[in-house]
Amino acid sequence: MLNIVSYIIGLIAIPFLIIGQIPFLGWSNIIWIIIPVIGAIVGQLSTSNGGRNFNLIIGAFMVLRLVLLGGI
């Protein structure tokens, strides 16, 4: 059950990831990085790894965008 909740949290984070890819809106990833982090924590509590890994990938894309373009 927690794995499904983790997937849902990850699906909620995807639109914020897409918005953060728009030029000059990358700073929004600083605010929204908390959503996949919470999803990864919930996924860690489940017996399966799928939801946790999904949220970690989304979070990695957000961090990669921040690192490469300096948060702009």
MMTF fields as JSON, N, C-alpha, C and O atoms, coordinates in Angstrom:
{
  "mmtfVersion": "1.0.0",
  "mmtfProducer": "UNKNOWN",
  "numBonds": 287,
  "numAtoms": 288,
  "numGroups": 72,
  "numChains": 1,
  "numModels": 1,
  "chainsPerModel": [1],
  "groupsPerChain": [72],
  "chainIdList": ["A"],
  "bondAtomList": [4, 2, 8, 6, 12, 10, 16, 14, 20, 18, 24, 22, 28, 26, 32, 30, 36, 34, 40, 38, 44, 42, 48, 46, 52, 50, 56, 54, 60, 58, 64, 62, 68, 66, 72, 70, 76, 74, 80, 78, 84, 82, 88, 86, 92, 90, 96, 94, 100, 98, 104, 102, 108, 106, 112, 110, 116, 114, 120, 118, 124, 122, 128, 126, 132, 130, 136, 134, 140, 138, 144, 142, 148, 146, 152, 150, 156, 154, 160, 158, 164, 162, 168, 166, 172, 170, 176, 174, 180, 178, 184, 182, 188, 186, 192, 190, 196, 194, 200, 198, 204, 202, 208, 206, 212, 210, 216, 214, 220, 218, 224, 222, 228, 226, 232, 230, 236, 234, 240, 238, 244, 242, 248, 246, 252, 250, 256, 254, 260, 258, 264, 262, 268, 266, 272, 270, 276, 274, 280, 278, 284, 282],
  "bondOrderList": [1, 1, 1, 1, 1, 1, 1, 1, 1, 1, 1, 1, 1, 1, 1, 1, 1, 1, 1, 1, 1, 1, 1, 1, 1, 1, 1, 1, 1, 1, 1, 1, 1, 1, 1, 1, 1, 1, 1, 1, 1, 1, 1, 1, 1, 1, 1, 1, 1, 1, 1, 1, 1, 1, 1, 1, 1, 1, 1, 1, 1, 1, 1, 1, 1, 1, 1, 1, 1, 1, 1],
  "groupList": [{"groupName": "MET", "atomNameList": ["N", "CA", "C", "O"], "elementList": ["N", "C", "C", "O"], "formalChargeList": [0, 0, 0, 0], "bondAtomList": [1, 0, 2, 1, 3, 2], "bondOrderList": [1, 1, 2], "singleLetterCode": "M", "chemCompType": "L-PEPTIDE LINKING"}, {"groupName": "LEU", "atomNameList": ["N", "CA", "C", "O"], "elementList": ["N", "C", "C", "O"], "formalChargeList": [0, 0, 0, 0], "bondAtomList": [1, 0, 2, 1, 3, 2], "bondOrderList": [1, 1, 2], "singleLetterCode": "L", "chemCompType": "L-PEPTIDE LINKING"}, {"groupName": "ASN", "atomNameList": ["N", "CA", "C", "O"], "elementList": ["N", "C", "C", "O"], "formalChargeList": [0, 0, 0, 0], "bondAtomList": [1, 0, 2, 1, 3, 2], "bondOrderList": [1, 1, 2], "singleLetterCode": "N", "chemCompType": "L-PEPTIDE LINKING"}, {"groupName": "ILE", "atomNameList": ["N", "CA", "C", "O"], "elementList": ["N", "C", "C", "O"], "formalChargeList": [0, 0, 0, 0], "bondAtomList": [1, 0, 2, 1, 3, 2], "bondOrderList": [1, 1, 2], "singleLetterCode": "I", "chemCompType": "L-PEPTIDE LINKING"}, {"groupName": "VAL", "atomNameList": ["N", "CA", "C", "O"], "elementList": ["N", "C", "C", "O"], "formalChargeList": [0, 0, 0, 0], "bondAtomList": [1, 0, 2, 1, 3, 2], "bondOrderList": [1, 1, 2], "singleLetterCode": "V", "chemCompType": "L-PEPTIDE LINKING"}, {"groupName": "SER", "atomNameList": ["N", "CA", "C", "O"], "elementList": ["N", "C", "C", "O"], "formalChargeList": [0, 0, 0, 0], "bondAtomList": [1, 0, 2, 1, 3, 2], "bondOrderList": [1, 1, 2], "singleLetterCode": "S", "chemCompType": "L-PEPTIDE LINKING"}, {"groupName": "TYR", "atomNameList": ["N", "CA", "C", "O"], "elementList": ["N", "C", "C", "O"], "formalChargeList": [0, 0, 0, 0], "bondAtomList": [1, 0, 2, 1, 3, 2], "bondOrderList": [1, 1, 2], "singleLetterCode": "Y", "chemCompType": "L-PEPTIDE LINKING"}, {"groupName": "GLY", "atomNameList": ["N", "CA", "C", "O"], "elementList": ["N", "C", "C", "O"], "formalChargeList": [0, 0, 0, 0], "bondAtomList": [1, 0, 2, 1, 3, 2], "bondOrderList": [1, 1, 2], "singleLetterCode": "G", "chemCompType": "PEPTIDE LINKING"}, {"groupName": "ALA", "atomNameList": ["N", "CA", "C", "O"], "elementList": ["N", "C", "C", "O"], "formalChargeList": [0, 0, 0, 0], "bondAtomList": [1, 0, 2, 1, 3, 2], "bondOrderList": [1, 1, 2], "singleLetterCode": "A", "chemCompType": "L-PEPTIDE LINKING"}, {"groupName": "PRO", "atomNameList": ["N", "CA", "C", "O"], "elementList": ["N", "C", "C", "O"], "formalChargeList": [0, 0, 0, 0], "bondAtomList": [1, 0, 2, 1, 3, 2], "bondOrderList": [1, 1, 2], "singleLetterCode": "P", "chemCompType": "L-PEPTIDE LINKING"}, {"groupName": "PHE", "atomNameList": ["N", "CA", "C", "O"], "elementList": ["N", "C", "C", "O"], "formalChargeList": [0, 0, 0, 0], "bondAtomList": [1, 0, 2, 1, 3, 2], "bondOrderList": [1, 1, 2], "singleLetterCode": "F", "chemCompType": "L-PEPTIDE LINKING"}, {"groupName": "GLN", "atomNameList": ["N", "CA", "C", "O"], "elementList": ["N", "C", "C", "O"], "formalChargeList": [0, 0, 0, 0], "bondAtomList": [1, 0, 2, 1, 3, 2], "bondOrderList": [1, 1, 2], "singleLetterCode": "Q", "chemCompType": "L-PEPTIDE LINKING"}, {"groupName": "TRP", "atomNameList": ["N", "CA", "C", "O"], "elementList": ["N", "C", "C", "O"], "formalChargeList": [0, 0, 0, 0], "bondAtomList": [1, 0, 2, 1, 3, 2], "bondOrderList": [1, 1, 2], "singleLetterCode": "W", "chemCompType": "L-PEPTIDE LINKING"}, {"groupName": "THR", "atomNameList": ["N", "CA", "C", "O"], "elementList": ["N", "C", "C", "O"], "formalChargeList": [0, 0, 0, 0], "bondAtomList": [1, 0, 2, 1, 3, 2], "bondOrderList": [1, 1, 2], "singleLetterCode": "T", "chemCompType": "L-PEPTIDE LINKING"}, {"groupName": "ARG", "atomNameList": ["N", "CA", "C", "O"], "elementList": ["N", "C", "C", "O"], "formalChargeList": [0, 0, 0, 0], "bondAtomList": [1, 0, 2, 1, 3, 2], "bondOrderList": [1, 1, 2], "singleLetterCode": "R", "chemCompType": "L-PEPTIDE LINKING"}],
  "groupTypeList": [0, 1, 2, 3, 4, 5, 6, 3, 3, 7, 1, 3, 8, 3, 9, 10, 1, 3, 3, 7, 11, 3, 9, 10, 1, 7, 12, 5, 2, 3, 3, 12, 3, 3, 3, 9, 4, 3, 7, 8, 3, 4, 7, 11, 1, 5, 13, 5, 2, 7, 7, 14, 2, 10, 2, 1, 3, 3, 7, 8, 10, 0, 4, 1, 14, 1, 4, 1, 1, 7, 7, 3],
  "groupIdList": [1, 2, 3, 4, 5, 6, 7, 8, 9, 10, 11, 12, 13, 14, 15, 16, 17, 18, 19, 20, 21, 22, 23, 24, 25, 26, 27, 28, 29, 30, 31, 32, 33, 34, 35, 36, 37, 38, 39, 40, 41, 42, 43, 44, 45, 46, 47, 48, 49, 50, 51, 52, 53, 54, 55, 56, 57, 58, 59, 60, 61, 62, 63, 64, 65, 66, 67, 68, 69, 70, 71, 72],
  "secStructList": [7, 2, 2, 2, 2, 2, 2, 2, 2, 2, 2, 2, 2, 2, 2, 2, 2, 2, 2, 2, 6, 1, 6, 6, 7, 6, 6, 2, 2, 2, 2, 2, 6, 2, 2, 2, 2, 2, 2, 2, 2, 2, 2, 2, 2, 1, 1, 7, 1, 2, 2, 2, 2, 2, 2, 2, 2, 2, 2, 2, 2, 2, 2, 2, 2, 2, 2, 2, 2, 6, 6, 7],
  "xCoordList": [0.816, 0.0, 0.869, 0.58, 1.921, 2.799, 3.531, 3.873, 3.768, 4.421, 3.527, 4.017, 2.232, 1.288, 1.215, 1.171, 1.203, 1.199, 2.464, 2.413, 3.586, 4.843, 4.805, 5.286, 4.246, 4.082, 3.189, 3.483, 2.115, 1.204, 1.909, 1.728, 2.707, 3.471, 4.445, 4.629, 5.064, 5.966, 5.245, 5.78, 4.036, 3.253, 2.84, 2.712, 2.633, 2.337, 3.563, 3.427, 4.757, 5.991, 6.388, 7.128, 5.922, 6.33, 5.944, 6.781, 4.726, 4.446, 5.369, 5.736, 5.746, 6.668, 8.061, 8.776, 8.441, 9.711, 9.686, 10.663, 8.594, 8.472, 8.48, 9.122, 7.783, 7.783, 9.19, 9.588, 9.939, 11.301, 12.275, 13.38, 11.895, 12.762, 12.653, 13.488, 11.638, 11.453, 12.529, 12.793, 13.153, 14.182, 13.651, 12.509, 14.487, 14.213, 13.196, 12.8, 12.769, 11.907, 12.588, 11.946, 13.873, 14.605, 14.683, 14.821, 14.595, 14.624, 13.45, 13.524, 12.37, 11.216, 11.542, 10.872, 12.573, 12.976, 13.506, 13.434, 14.043, 14.503, 13.326, 13.455, 12.194, 10.997, 10.353, 9.94, 10.272, 9.497, 10.294, 9.733, 11.58, 12.382, 11.886, 12.169, 11.158, 10.664, 9.628, 9.49, 8.9, 7.854, 8.45, 7.996, 9.459, 10.015, 10.792, 10.938, 11.29, 11.972, 10.962, 11.233, 9.806, 8.751, 8.301, 8.073, 8.172, 7.799, 8.826, 8.469, 10.113, 11.162, 11.121, 11.369, 10.812, 10.705, 9.529, 9.648, 8.402, 7.239, 7.554, 7.176, 8.245, 8.622, 9.605, 9.607, 10.44, 11.385, 10.66, 11.141, 9.511, 8.749, 8.002, 7.563, 7.849, 7.138, 8.099, 9.315, 7.541, 8.363, 8.963, 9.911, 8.426, 8.911, 9.746, 9.601, 10.621, 11.527, 11.085, 11.717, 10.04, 9.658, 9.313, 9.825, 8.467, 8.059, 9.211, 9.335, 10.053, 11.219, 12.153, 12.613, 12.436, 13.335, 12.754, 13.491, 11.46, 10.79, 10.966, 11.28, 10.767, 10.92, 12.378, 12.66, 13.294, 14.705, 15.139, 15.966, 14.59, 14.912, 14.357, 15.046, 13.138, 12.551, 13.374, 13.662, 13.746, 14.572, 15.939, 16.482, 16.502, 17.813, 17.727, 18.645, 16.641, 16.467, 16.362, 16.917, 15.649, 15.527, 16.88, 17.229, 17.633, 18.942, 19.898, 20.678, 19.85, 20.711, 20.433, 21.367, 19.18, 18.821, 19.38, 19.877, 19.299, 19.816, 21.332, 21.876, 22.013, 23.475, 23.997, 24.917, 23.434, 23.967, 23.729, 24.576, 22.602, 22.278, 22.302, 21.829, 22.824, 22.996, 21.71, 21.706, 20.634, 19.381, 18.608, 17.666, 18.984, 18.269, 17.238, 16.517],
  "yCoordList": [-1.189, 0.0, 1.265, 2.217, 1.272, 2.435, 2.641, 3.768, 1.548, 1.664, 2.413, 3.223, 2.15, 2.848, 4.323, 5.189, 4.605, 6.0, 6.711, 7.878, 6.019, 6.601, 6.904, 7.954, 6.007, 6.267, 7.49, 8.312, 7.608, 8.739, 10.046, 11.047, 10.041, 11.238, 11.577, 12.752, 10.574, 10.809, 11.378, 12.245, 10.899, 11.431, 12.876, 13.66, 13.224, 14.617, 15.493, 16.661, 14.949, 15.728, 15.956, 16.897, 15.128, 15.245, 16.592, 17.173, 17.124, 18.444, 19.541, 20.448, 19.467, 20.457, 20.298, 21.282, 19.075, 18.828, 19.449, 20.069, 19.291, 19.845, 21.374, 22.012, 21.959, 23.421, 23.919, 24.978, 23.175, 23.567, 23.494, 24.029, 22.847, 22.755, 23.983, 24.182, 24.8, 26.013, 27.017, 27.169, 27.702, 28.689, 29.737, 30.185, 30.104, 31.079, 30.594, 31.366, 29.354, 28.788, 27.62, 26.893, 27.446, 26.37, 26.516, 25.526, 27.754, 27.99, 27.311, 27.038, 27.039, 26.392, 24.964, 24.421, 24.358, 23.014, 23.026, 22.012, 24.171, 24.263, 24.084, 23.444, 24.644, 24.557, 23.175, 22.602, 22.646, 21.423, 20.139, 19.054, 20.226, 19.015, 18.204, 17.011, 18.845, 18.166, 17.084, 16.109, 17.249, 16.273, 14.9, 13.919, 14.77, 13.432, 12.91, 11.698, 13.804, 13.345, 12.666, 11.602, 13.289, 12.672, 11.353, 10.374, 11.323, 10.083, 8.986, 7.817, 9.357, 8.359, 7.823, 6.64, 8.689, 8.233, 7.274, 6.241, 7.613, 6.717, 5.414, 4.343, 5.486, 4.276, 3.411, 2.189, 4.033, 3.275, 2.449, 1.389, 2.929, 2.211, 1.004, 0.149, 0.918, -0.212, -1.385, -1.241, -2.521, -3.709, -3.763, -4.512, -2.983, -2.963, -1.711, -0.719, -1.753, -0.647, 0.246, 1.274, -0.101, 0.622, 2.078, 2.948, 2.367, 3.739, 4.59, 5.757, 4.008, 4.739, 5.093, 6.231, 4.131, 4.386, 5.415, 6.243, 5.372, 6.334, 7.756, 8.672, 7.936, 9.25, 9.687, 10.876, 8.772, 9.137, 9.603, 10.507, 8.999, 9.434, 10.837, 11.679, 11.093, 12.425, 13.458, 14.536, 13.133, 14.04, 14.259, 15.361, 13.221, 13.356, 14.303, 15.091, 14.239, 15.167, 16.606, 17.52, 16.804, 18.153, 18.687, 19.834, 17.855, 18.282, 18.507, 19.459, 17.652, 17.806, 19.13, 19.805, 19.504, 20.793, 21.949, 22.927, 21.837, 22.902, 23.01, 24.114, 21.877, 21.873, 22.383, 23.202, 21.921, 22.284, 23.746, 24.368, 24.287, 25.64, 26.643, 27.767, 26.277, 27.227, 27.702, 28.763, 26.974, 27.348, 28.446, 28.992, 28.788, 29.858, 29.232, 29.946],
  "zCoordList": [0.0, 0.0, 0.0, -0.725, 0.805, 0.849, -0.473, -0.831, -1.194, -2.494, -3.481, -4.267, -3.447, -4.315, -3.94, -4.813, -2.65, -2.184, -2.653, -3.041, -2.62, -3.07, -4.559, -4.986, -5.35, -6.79, -7.029, -7.897, -6.273, -6.432, -6.092, -6.784, -5.034, -4.677, -5.801, -6.121, -6.399, -7.519, -8.726, -9.418, -8.985, -10.106, -9.855, -10.795, -8.602, -8.265, -8.49, -8.854, -8.279, -8.424, -9.881, -10.168, -10.798, -12.203, -12.832, -13.522, -12.637, -13.227, -12.705, -13.452, -11.436, -10.881, -11.484, -11.671, -11.783, -12.468, -13.86, -14.279, -14.568, -15.92, -15.875, -16.709, -14.922, -14.783, -14.483, -14.968, -13.698, -13.352, -14.514, -14.421, -15.603, -16.774, -17.671, -18.553, -17.455, -18.254, -17.837, -16.644, -18.795, -18.44, -17.453, -17.555, -16.522, -15.462, -14.434, -13.56, -14.514, -13.479, -12.762, -12.003, -13.004, -12.355, -10.849, -10.131, -10.363, -8.93, -8.224, -7.026, -8.956, -8.332, -7.879, -7.0, -8.481, -8.047, -6.622, -5.927, -6.174, -4.791, -3.838, -2.794, -4.2, -3.358, -3.456, -2.448, -4.675, -4.907, -4.739, -4.89, -4.433, -4.239, -3.034, -2.927, -2.145, -0.951, -1.294, -0.555, -2.408, -2.756, -3.061, -2.472, -3.965, -4.17, -2.963, -2.801, -2.12, -0.9, 0.029, 0.585, 0.186, 1.001, 0.375, 1.087, -0.957, -1.645, -1.458, -1.315, -1.458, -1.243, 0.187, 0.419, 1.134, 2.528, 2.686, 3.346, 2.084, 2.139, 1.424, 1.9, 0.279, -0.449, 0.314, 0.162, 1.134, 1.951, 3.008, 3.409, 3.455, 4.478, 3.922, 4.691, 2.594, 2.004, 1.781, 1.908, 1.456, 1.255, -0.146, -0.385, -1.067, -2.443, -2.685, -1.97, -3.692, -3.962, -5.111, -5.353, -5.817, -7.026, -6.793, -7.498, -5.831, -5.563, -5.072, -5.445, -4.236, -3.737, -4.879, -4.975, -5.743, -6.868, -7.833, -8.368, -8.06, -8.934, -8.399, -9.159, -7.111, -6.506, -6.474, -6.616, -6.294, -6.317, -7.7, -7.818, -8.742, -10.106, -10.356, -10.932, -9.934, -10.102, -9.331, -9.85, -8.11, -7.321, -7.937, -7.865, -8.542, -9.188, -10.385, -10.609, -11.154, -12.269, -11.775, -12.385, -10.667, -10.113, -9.652, -9.93, -8.952, -8.466, -9.631, -9.61, -10.641, -11.801, -12.507, -12.94, -12.625, -13.244, -12.43, -12.989, -11.111, -10.251, -10.342, -10.383, -10.372, -10.404, -11.722, -11.744, -12.827, -14.134, -14.506, -15.147, -14.115, -14.534, -13.393, -13.559, -12.272, -11.185, -10.541, -9.917, -10.663, -10.018, -10.71, -10.134, -11.943, -12.653, -13.569, -14.267]
}
